[in-house]
């Protein structure tokens, strides 16, 4: 982690292990994923088939698969508005998002 500019030593790990630190910054997640050669989504959700549901925010629980799709920008969770969720899309993702929006609304485009 230090190699990629994140101050990270045994004391940081020890704080996680003994519960004195409960959170990781987004910058740390990206750095961890980079140094571990994995996608960030794999650090945030279970990769096991049949994993128990994840609590995302208070009152929203979803399957690991649904959370992974949400993180990837492919599927809204809970009562998120479909139009708002898909309103900010990188140009190279538009084809996928267009198809996902059609599926979310039904093939005829109606909700």
C-alpha positions, 0 to 999 in steps of 0.5 A: 500500500505504501508503494502506491502512496497509501500510509499502511503498516502493521498498526493499520491492520492491527486497528482493523483486527481489534476493532479500533478502526471500522471503516476504509476510505474509497481511496484505500479500497482502490489501492487495496484492489490495485495491490491485490490485483482484484476488482474493487467490487470483489473487496466490497461484496462476497464472490461466493455463490449463495452468500447471505444478503448484504445490508446496504443502508438502513432498511435495504438488504439485497443479495450479493449478486444484486449488490455487485450489479448495483456497484457496477452501475447495472441495477438500482437497489431497493426503491431507487428511481430507475431513471435517476439511477441510469441518468449519469452514464459514461458514454462507453456504458450507454449501450448496456445501460439502455438495455438494462433500462429497457429490461427494468421497464419491461420490453415495451418501455413502460414501467 
